Amino acid sequence: MNRTDMHPADIIAQLKKRNLSLAAVSRQAGLSSSTLANTLSRPWPKGEFLIAQALGIDPAEIWPSRYFDREGNPIDRKKLIRSKCE
């Protein structure tokens, strides 16, 4: 699988086309205005979901590398998180 993640600037541009911003989506979710910016540079499932919901697409379409391995198989993110905590 050779799909690449959406560039952070493209994510921000898509939000602007919908008259939204990362800060606005953050505040609507009851988060600090800068919280969702973290999702652009590191995995955070809740943030990915909120941004994808605002764009009307699946988070895996924005960040395929966070959801699929190189062969296109789904990544068990819960297992990945557990292994990092051990």
N, CA, C and O atoms as CSV, one atom per row, in Angstrom:
chain,resi,resn,atom,element,x,y,z
A,1,MET,N,N,0.861,-1.176,0.000
A,1,MET,CA,C,0.000,0.000,0.000
A,1,MET,C,C,0.900,1.229,0.000
A,1,MET,O,O,1.827,1.318,0.805
A,2,ASN,N,N,0.641,2.153,-0.875
A,2,ASN,CA,C,1.510,3.307,-1.025
A,2,ASN,C,C,0.755,4.617,-0.830
A,2,ASN,O,O,1.118,5.633,-1.423
A,3,ARG,N,N,-0.277,4.605,-0.016
A,3,ARG,CA,C,-1.005,5.844,0.233
A,3,ARG,C,C,-0.254,6.656,1.274
A,3,ARG,O,O,0.254,6.110,2.253
A,4,THR,N,N,-0.189,7.948,1.059
A,4,THR,CA,C,0.506,8.807,2.010
A,4,THR,C,C,-0.500,9.607,2.823
A,4,THR,O,O,-1.632,9.842,2.399
A,5,ASP,N,N,-0.055,10.017,4.000
A,5,ASP,CA,C,-0.900,10.833,4.863
A,5,ASP,C,C,-1.139,12.199,4.227
A,5,ASP,O,O,-0.293,12.717,3.498
A,6,MET,N,N,-2.283,12.759,4.512
A,6,MET,CA,C,-2.603,14.094,4.042
A,6,MET,C,C,-1.648,15.084,4.719
A,6,MET,O,O,-1.376,14.961,5.913
A,7,HIS,N,N,-1.155,16.032,3.986
A,7,HIS,CA,C,-0.252,17.040,4.539
A,7,HIS,C,C,-1.022,17.919,5.526
A,7,HIS,O,O,-2.177,18.260,5.272
A,8,PRO,N,N,-0.396,18.290,6.652
A,8,PRO,CA,C,-1.089,19.139,7.634
A,8,PRO,C,C,-1.672,20.423,7.039
A,8,PRO,O,O,-2.754,20.855,7.437
A,9,ALA,N,N,-0.961,21.032,6.090
A,9,ALA,CA,C,-1.478,22.252,5.462
A,9,ALA,C,C,-2.751,21.962,4.667
A,9,ALA,O,O,-3.649,22.801,4.597
A,10,ASP,N,N,-2.826,20.775,4.070
A,10,ASP,CA,C,-4.026,20.391,3.325
A,10,ASP,C,C,-5.207,20.153,4.264
A,10,ASP,O,O,-6.347,20.473,3.930
A,11,ILE,N,N,-4.929,19.593,5.436
A,11,ILE,CA,C,-5.987,19.392,6.432
A,11,ILE,C,C,-6.540,20.743,6.866
A,11,ILE,O,O,-7.755,20.934,6.929
A,12,ILE,N,N,-5.647,21.674,7.162
A,12,ILE,CA,C,-6.062,23.015,7.583
A,12,ILE,C,C,-6.834,23.707,6.463
A,12,ILE,O,O,-7.835,24.376,6.718
A,13,ALA,N,N,-6.370,23.546,5.217
A,13,ALA,CA,C,-7.066,24.156,4.077
A,13,ALA,C,C,-8.465,23.575,3.911
A,13,ALA,O,O,-9.415,24.307,3.633
A,14,GLN,N,N,-8.595,22.249,4.082
A,14,GLN,CA,C,-9.917,21.620,3.973
A,14,GLN,C,C,-10.859,22.146,5.054
A,14,GLN,O,O,-12.045,22.357,4.800
A,15,LEU,N,N,-10.333,22.355,6.252
A,15,LEU,CA,C,-11.164,22.922,7.323
A,15,LEU,C,C,-11.591,24.345,6.968
A,15,LEU,O,O,-12.748,24.718,7.162
A,16,LYS,N,N,-10.646,25.144,6.442
A,16,LYS,CA,C,-10.966,26.531,6.072
A,16,LYS,C,C,-12.044,26.583,4.990
A,16,LYS,O,O,-12.881,27.485,4.997
A,17,LYS,N,N,-12.032,25.628,4.063
A,17,LYS,CA,C,-13.056,25.573,3.017
A,17,LYS,C,C,-14.443,25.353,3.609
A,17,LYS,O,O,-15.457,25.670,2.987
A,18,ARG,N,N,-14.469,24.807,4.819
A,18,ARG,CA,C,-15.741,24.578,5.521
A,18,ARG,C,C,-15.982,25.645,6.590
A,18,ARG,O,O,-16.807,25.473,7.489
A,19,ASN,N,N,-15.237,26.757,6.469
A,19,ASN,CA,C,-15.325,27.862,7.434
A,19,ASN,C,C,-15.045,27.397,8.857
A,19,ASN,O,O,-15.690,27.848,9.803
A,20,LEU,N,N,-14.083,26.493,9.001
A,20,LEU,CA,C,-13.676,25.971,10.302
A,20,LEU,C,C,-12.175,26.169,10.481
A,20,LEU,O,O,-11.457,26.489,9.534
A,21,SER,N,N,-11.726,25.976,11.697
A,21,SER,CA,C,-10.297,25.966,12.011
A,21,SER,C,C,-10.054,24.859,13.024
A,21,SER,O,O,-10.992,24.361,13.646
A,22,LEU,N,N,-8.792,24.474,13.188
A,22,LEU,CA,C,-8.471,23.478,14.213
A,22,LEU,C,C,-8.902,23.980,15.583
A,22,LEU,O,O,-9.435,23.220,16.391
A,23,ALA,N,N,-8.669,25.262,15.839
A,23,ALA,CA,C,-9.039,25.840,17.134
A,23,ALA,C,C,-10.543,25.768,17.359
A,23,ALA,O,O,-10.994,25.448,18.459
A,24,ALA,N,N,-11.319,26.063,16.322
A,24,ALA,CA,C,-12.783,26.025,16.458
A,24,ALA,C,C,-13.276,24.604,16.713
A,24,ALA,O,O,-14.144,24.389,17.559
A,25,VAL,N,N,-12.728,23.642,15.989
A,25,VAL,CA,C,-13.125,22.244,16.183
A,25,VAL,C,C,-12.736,21.797,17.592
A,25,VAL,O,O,-13.489,21.085,18.256
A,26,SER,N,N,-11.563,22.219,18.038
A,26,SER,CA,C,-11.115,21.906,19.401
A,26,SER,C,C,-12.087,22.449,20.436
A,26,SER,O,O,-12.524,21.726,21.332
A,27,ARG,N,N,-12.418,23.719,20.307
A,27,ARG,CA,C,-13.318,24.349,21.283
A,27,ARG,C,C,-14.701,23.716,21.252
A,27,ARG,O,O,-15.321,23.538,22.300
A,28,GLN,N,N,-15.197,23.370,20.057
A,28,GLN,CA,C,-16.513,22.723,19.951
A,28,GLN,C,C,-16.532,21.382,20.674
A,28,GLN,O,O,-17.582,20.933,21.134
A,29,ALA,N,N,-15.370,20.746,20.774
A,29,ALA,CA,C,-15.267,19.449,21.455
A,29,ALA,C,C,-14.973,19.614,22.949
A,29,ALA,O,O,-14.813,18.630,23.671
A,30,GLY,N,N,-14.904,20.866,23.400
A,30,GLY,CA,C,-14.636,21.121,24.811
A,30,GLY,C,C,-13.166,21.034,25.177
A,30,GLY,O,O,-12.819,20.856,26.345
A,31,LEU,N,N,-12.306,21.159,24.181
A,31,LEU,CA,C,-10.865,21.085,24.403
A,31,LEU,C,C,-10.248,22.472,24.302
A,31,LEU,O,O,-10.882,23.409,23.819
A,32,SER,N,N,-9.019,22.595,24.757
A,32,SER,CA,C,-8.270,23.833,24.590
A,32,SER,C,C,-8.105,24.103,23.094
A,32,SER,O,O,-8.055,23.168,22.295
A,33,SER,N,N,-8.023,25.362,22.722
A,33,SER,CA,C,-7.989,25.710,21.301
A,33,SER,C,C,-6.780,25.145,20.556
A,33,SER,O,O,-6.838,24.976,19.338
A,34,SER,N,N,-5.703,24.854,21.251
A,34,SER,CA,C,-4.511,24.335,20.566
A,34,SER,C,C,-4.368,22.816,20.639
A,34,SER,O,O,-3.425,22.260,20.076
A,35,THR,N,N,-5.272,22.149,21.313
A,35,THR,CA,C,-5.137,20.708,21.545
A,35,THR,C,C,-5.107,19.886,20.257
A,35,THR,O,O,-4.266,18.997,20.125
A,36,LEU,N,N,-5.991,20.154,19.317
A,36,LEU,CA,C,-6.052,19.326,18.104
A,36,LEU,C,C,-4.836,19.492,17.204
A,36,LEU,O,O,-4.583,18.639,16.354
A,37,ALA,N,N,-4.088,20.559,17.373
A,37,ALA,CA,C,-2.877,20.738,16.564
A,37,ALA,C,C,-1.895,19.592,16.798
A,37,ALA,O,O,-1.127,19.243,15.901
A,38,ASN,N,N,-1.915,19.010,17.986
A,38,ASN,CA,C,-1.039,17.870,18.284
A,38,ASN,C,C,-1.306,16.694,17.356
A,38,ASN,O,O,-0.393,15.938,17.025
A,39,THR,N,N,-2.543,16.542,16.942
A,39,THR,CA,C,-2.933,15.414,16.097
A,39,THR,C,C,-2.268,15.478,14.724
A,39,THR,O,O,-2.098,14.449,14.069
A,40,LEU,N,N,-1.895,16.663,14.289
A,40,LEU,CA,C,-1.253,16.797,12.984
A,40,LEU,C,C,0.141,16.179,12.971
A,40,LEU,O,O,0.624,15.762,11.918
A,41,SER,N,N,0.792,16.116,14.134
A,41,SER,CA,C,2.163,15.619,14.173
A,41,SER,C,C,2.345,14.285,14.887
A,41,SER,O,O,3.385,13.644,14.740
A,42,ARG,N,N,1.341,13.857,15.663
A,42,ARG,CA,C,1.457,12.565,16.347
A,42,ARG,C,C,0.083,11.927,16.506
A,42,ARG,O,O,-0.930,12.620,16.595
A,43,PRO,N,N,0.064,10.596,16.542
A,43,PRO,CA,C,-1.217,9.887,16.643
A,43,PRO,C,C,-1.978,10.195,17.928
A,43,PRO,O,O,-1.408,10.218,19.019
A,44,TRP,N,N,-3.266,10.430,17.771
A,44,TRP,CA,C,-4.183,10.594,18.892
A,44,TRP,C,C,-5.577,10.275,18.346
A,44,TRP,O,O,-6.192,11.132,17.711
A,45,PRO,N,N,-6.084,9.069,18.579
A,45,PRO,CA,C,-7.345,8.640,17.973
A,45,PRO,C,C,-8.520,9.599,18.174
A,45,PRO,O,O,-9.274,9.842,17.232
A,46,LYS,N,N,-8.689,10.141,19.362
A,46,LYS,CA,C,-9.812,11.055,19.586
A,46,LYS,C,C,-9.680,12.289,18.702
A,46,LYS,O,O,-10.654,12.713,18.081
A,47,GLY,N,N,-8.491,12.863,18.641
A,47,GLY,CA,C,-8.269,14.037,17.801
A,47,GLY,C,C,-8.449,13.732,16.331
A,47,GLY,O,O,-9.020,14.532,15.589
A,48,GLU,N,N,-7.963,12.576,15.906
A,48,GLU,CA,C,-8.116,12.160,14.512
A,48,GLU,C,C,-9.598,12.047,14.158
A,48,GLU,O,O,-10.025,12.471,13.084
A,49,PHE,N,N,-10.372,11.471,15.076
A,49,PHE,CA,C,-11.808,11.323,14.852
A,49,PHE,C,C,-12.480,12.693,14.742
A,49,PHE,O,O,-13.303,12.904,13.851
A,50,LEU,N,N,-12.142,13.619,15.632
A,50,LEU,CA,C,-12.777,14.941,15.619
A,50,LEU,C,C,-12.479,15.697,14.327
A,50,LEU,O,O,-13.369,16.318,13.747
A,51,ILE,N,N,-11.231,15.642,13.881
A,51,ILE,CA,C,-10.861,16.319,12.635
A,51,ILE,C,C,-11.554,15.661,11.445
A,51,ILE,O,O,-12.103,16.349,10.585
A,52,ALA,N,N,-11.528,14.343,11.398
A,52,ALA,CA,C,-12.173,13.624,10.293
A,52,ALA,C,C,-13.669,13.891,10.262
A,52,ALA,O,O,-14.252,14.061,9.191
A,53,GLN,N,N,-14.287,13.929,11.427
A,53,GLN,CA,C,-15.720,14.217,11.512
A,53,GLN,C,C,-16.012,15.607,10.946
A,53,GLN,O,O,-16.991,15.786,10.222
A,54,ALA,N,N,-15.177,16.582,11.269
A,54,ALA,CA,C,-15.368,17.942,10.751
A,54,ALA,C,C,-15.222,17.983,9.231
A,54,ALA,O,O,-15.857,18.798,8.562
A,55,LEU,N,N,-14.379,17.097,8.690
A,55,LEU,CA,C,-14.169,17.050,7.242
A,55,LEU,C,C,-15.138,16.109,6.530
A,55,LEU,O,O,-15.214,16.105,5.301
A,56,GLY,N,N,-15.871,15.319,7.298
A,56,GLY,CA,C,-16.834,14.398,6.708
A,56,GLY,C,C,-16.206,13.180,6.056
A,56,GLY,O,O,-16.775,12.611,5.124
A,57,ILE,N,N,-15.036,12.774,6.537
A,57,ILE,CA,C,-14.371,11.590,5.994
A,57,ILE,C,C,-13.860,10.715,7.145
A,57,ILE,O,O,-13.919,11.108,8.310
A,58,ASP,N,N,-13.367,9.544,6.806
A,58,ASP,CA,C,-12.834,8.612,7.797
A,58,ASP,C,C,-11.402,9.019,8.172
A,58,ASP,O,O,-10.645,9.447,7.301
A,59,PRO,N,N,-11.017,8.895,9.442
A,59,PRO,CA,C,-9.643,9.239,9.830
A,59,PRO,C,C,-8.582,8.484,9.028
A,59,PRO,O,O,-7.503,9.020,8.775
A,60,ALA,N,N,-8.874,7.259,8.632
A,60,ALA,CA,C,-7.912,6.465,7.858
A,60,ALA,C,C,-7.653,7.056,6.479
A,60,ALA,O,O,-6.623,6.762,5.872
A,61,GLU,N,N,-8.564,7.884,5.970
A,61,GLU,CA,C,-8.337,8.555,4.694
A,61,GLU,C,C,-7.346,9.702,4.857
A,61,GLU,O,O,-6.629,10.043,3.917
A,62,ILE,N,N,-7.304,10.293,6.039
A,62,ILE,CA,C,-6.390,11.404,6.304
A,62,ILE,C,C,-5.006,10.883,6.676
A,62,ILE,O,O,-3.993,11.390,6.194
A,63,TRP,N,N,-4.970,9.861,7.544
A,63,TRP,CA,C,-3.714,9.301,8.056
A,63,TRP,C,C,-3.650,7.797,7.811
A,63,TRP,O,O,-3.716,7.030,8.771
A,64,PRO,N,N,-3.525,7.348,6.571
A,64,PRO,CA,C,-3.483,5.902,6.323
A,64,PRO,C,C,-2.320,5.214,7.042
A,64,PRO,O,O,-2.435,4.043,7.401
A,65,SER,N,N,-1.216,5.909,7.257
A,65,SER,CA,C,-0.069,5.279,7.927
A,65,SER,C,C,-0.359,4.946,9.385
A,65,SER,O,O,0.324,4.112,9.978
A,66,ARG,N,N,-1.353,5.582,9.959
A,66,ARG,CA,C,-1.723,5.331,11.351
A,66,ARG,C,C,-2.730,4.190,11.480
A,66,ARG,O,O,-2.978,3.696,12.580
A,67,TYR,N,N,-3.298,3.783,10.371
A,67,TYR,CA,C,-4.356,2.768,10.400
A,67,TYR,C,C,-4.024,1.502,9.623
A,67,TYR,O,O,-4.645,0.464,9.852
A,68,PHE,N,N,-3.051,1.566,8.703
A,68,PHE,CA,C,-2.702,0.417,7.872
A,68,PHE,C,C,-1.191,0.241,7.822
A,68,PHE,O,O,-0.444,1.219,7.809
A,69,ASP,N,N,-0.740,-1.028,7.793
A,69,ASP,CA,C,0.688,-1.280,7.631
A,69,ASP,C,C,1.052,-1.172,6.148
A,69,ASP,O,O,0.205,-0.841,5.319
A,70,ARG,N,N,2.293,-1.448,5.827
A,70,ARG,CA,C,2.765,-1.292,4.439
A,70,ARG,C,C,2.067,-2.208,3.450
A,70,ARG,O,O,1.987,-1.905,2.260
A,71,GLU,N,N,1.562,-3.333,3.949
A,71,GLU,CA,C,0.853,-4.275,3.072
A,71,GLU,C,C,-0.631,-3.948,2.954
A,71,GLU,O,O,-1.356,-4.605,2.208
A,72,GLY,N,N,-1.079,-2.940,3.685
A,72,GLY,CA,C,-2.488,-2.567,3.630
A,72,GLY,C,C,-3.358,-3.240,4.666
A,72,GLY,O,O,-4.582,-3.114,4.630
A,73,ASN,N,N,-2.735,-3.958,5.594
A,73,ASN,CA,C,-3.488,-4.610,6.665
A,73,ASN,C,C,-3.781,-3.615,7.784
A,73,ASN,O,O,-2.937,-2.779,8.107
A,74,PRO,N,N,-4.958,-3.698,8.370
A,74,PRO,CA,C,-5.289,-2.781,9.470
A,74,PRO,C,C,-4.332,-2.967,10.652
A,74,PRO,O,O,-3.955,-4.089,10.991
A,75,ILE,N,N,-3.953,-1.865,11.263
A,75,ILE,CA,C,-3.095,-1.880,12.447
A,75,ILE,C,C,-3.986,-1.932,13.678
A,75,ILE,O,O,-4.954,-1.180,13.789
A,76,ASP,N,N,-3.650,-2.832,14.608
A,76,ASP,CA,C,-4.362,-2.898,15.887
A,76,ASP,C,C,-3.768,-1.819,16.785
A,76,ASP,O,O,-2.761,-2.044,17.456
A,77,ARG,N,N,-4.394,-0.652,16.792
A,77,ARG,CA,C,-3.843,0.485,17.528
A,77,ARG,C,C,-3.872,0.264,19.032
A,77,ARG,O,O,-3.011,0.778,19.746
A,78,LYS,N,N,-4.842,-0.487,19.523
A,78,LYS,CA,C,-4.884,-0.773,20.960
A,78,LYS,C,C,-3.676,-1.606,21.361
A,78,LYS,O,O,-3.066,-1.360,22.402
A,79,LYS,N,N,-3.331,-2.587,20.543
A,79,LYS,CA,C,-2.164,-3.428,20.813
A,79,LYS,C,C,-0.895,-2.582,20.748
A,79,LYS,O,O,0.009,-2.755,21.566
A,80,LEU,N,N,-0.825,-1.684,19.795
A,80,LEU,CA,C,0.330,-0.808,19.639
A,80,LEU,C,C,0.505,0.079,20.869
A,80,LEU,O,O,1.623,0.252,21.354
A,81,ILE,N,N,-0.578,0.633,21.370
A,81,ILE,CA,C,-0.525,1.493,22.557
A,81,ILE,C,C,-0.078,0.688,23.767
A,81,ILE,O,O,0.758,1.144,24.547
A,82,ARG,N,N,-0.634,-0.511,23.926
A,82,ARG,CA,C,-0.258,-1.356,25.064
A,82,ARG,C,C,1.230,-1.689,25.033
A,82,ARG,O,O,1.880,-1.678,26.078
A,83,SER,N,N,1.779,-1.982,23.863
A,83,SER,CA,C,3.191,-2.356,23.772
A,83,SER,C,C,4.100,-1.177,24.110
A,83,SER,O,O,5.199,-1.383,24.626
A,84,LYS,N,N,3.673,0.038,23.834
A,84,LYS,CA,C,4.474,1.217,24.165
A,84,LYS,C,C,4.432,1.521,25.657
A,84,LYS,O,O,5.346,2.151,26.189
A,85,CYS,N,N,3.383,1.078,26.328
A,85,CYS,CA,C,3.225,1.335,27.760
A,85,CYS,C,C,3.977,0.320,28.612
A,85,CYS,O,O,4.195,0.554,29.801
A,86,GLU,N,N,4.372,-0.788,28.029
A,86,GLU,CA,C,5.037,-1.848,28.807
A,86,GLU,C,C,6.522,-1.621,28.900
A,86,GLU,O,O,7.230,-2.417,29.517
